Amino acid sequence: MTSVRTAVIVSKVKFTLEPPSQWNLIRGYSESEVRIGEQSVRRSCLVTAERLITEWQPASFAALAPQHLEPIFALGPELVLLGTGPQQRFASAEVRAEFVRRGIGLEAMQLGAACRTFNVLVQEQRRVLAALFLR
């Protein structure tokens, strides 16, 4: 009787999502600021994996209107997360209608949930944009 030896090669593969260093990830948030990468933002902002826009009106979620949406649409997202401050609130029917008309997904959630969801979707390489409101 002859024995046959089989060699098994085992390799270890690490499955960790390591975003490129130039990607914007949200590092923290509070009632008064959002930390995106190394920047501290203390006002409403738009953030994608590649861009951070801090000069964006409106100043509060309550003021969000269709005329504020063009900078969002210009960035070409497939999904927009509205971080509505400390409580979940929903955009007006007019704002929601603009997203439907353009075929862009829209989700409204509390600021912390929007920050966490944004980071996950960026690491999945989705075309996501977060419109973040502190108030």
N, C-alpha and C positions, 0 to 999 in steps of 0.2 A: 504494500500500500504506500502510495506516495502522497506527501502533503504539499499543498500549494499555499504559498505565502502571498498575501495580498497587502500591498502597501496602501495605507490610507493617508492622504495628505489633508491635514486640517489647517485651514487658514482662518484667521480672525478678521472680521470686517466690522468696523465701527460705523453704526448708523446714527450719526449725530448731524442734525441740520446746523451747519455753520454758515450763516449768511455772509456774503461779502462784506468787508468792513465798511464800505461806503453806503450800505443800506441803513435807512432810518429805522430804528427800533425804539419803542417807548420804554424808557428805563424806570419811570416812576411818575406818580401824579398825586396831587392833593387838591384841596379847595382853591388854592391860589396859584398853582403852577403845574405844568406838564414838562417832564424832562425827556427830551428826544435826543438820543445820542448824548452828546456833551452839552447840548443847549437847554437852557431853562426858558420856557415860554409862559408868559403870564397873561395871555389873551387868547381869543378864539384863533384857531389856526387850521390849516389844511396840511395833511401829511400823507405822502406816499412813500414807497420804498426808496425812491430817488430824490424826492423834493420835499421841502418844508417851506410853507408860505405862512408867514406870521403877519403880514400886512393884508388881512382879509376882513372885510366887514361881512357880517354883523358882529357887534360886540357881545351879544347874548343870544341864546337859542330862541327866546321869545321874539326877537327881531328878524329871524330868518325868513326871507321872502324870495320869490322867484328871481328877482333881479340880482341876488347874491350868488346864483348858481353857475354862471358862465365860467368862472375860474375853475370850478369843479369839473365841468364837462370838458374843458380845454385839456385837462390832464388825462383823459381817456380811460377812466376806471371801468371795471366790469361790475364792481360793487362799492357802494359808499356806506360807511358806518357813521352814523351821527352819534357822537358822544354828547349827551344832552345835559351834562352837569351831574349834580349829586342824585337826581331822580330821573327815571326814564320818562320821557315825554315824546309826543309824536308830532311830526311836521304837519303843517297845514295841508289841506286838500290840494291847493294850488302847487305847492312844492312837490308833493307826491306825484301829481299828474305830470309834471315836467320829467321826472325820472321814468315814469311809465312810457311817456311819449318817446323817450330816447333809448328805451330798452336797457336801462341801467338799474341794477338791484339797489335797494335802499333798506337799511336796517337801523332802527333807532334803539339806543340802549343807554344805560347809565354810563358815565364817563369811564369808570374803572373797567367795566365789561367791554366797552369799545376799545380801550387800550390793549387789553389782553387778547381780544379777538383779532385786532389789527396785527399784533406781533405773530400770532399763529399763521394768519393768512399770508403775511409777507414771507415767512419762512417756507411756506408752501408755494411760493413764487406766483401768487395770485395778483392780479391787477386791482388792488384794493386801495381805497382812499379813506382816510378818517378825517371827518370834519369835527373838531373837538371844541367844546364850549365849557368854560369853567363856571359860567352862570347862565 
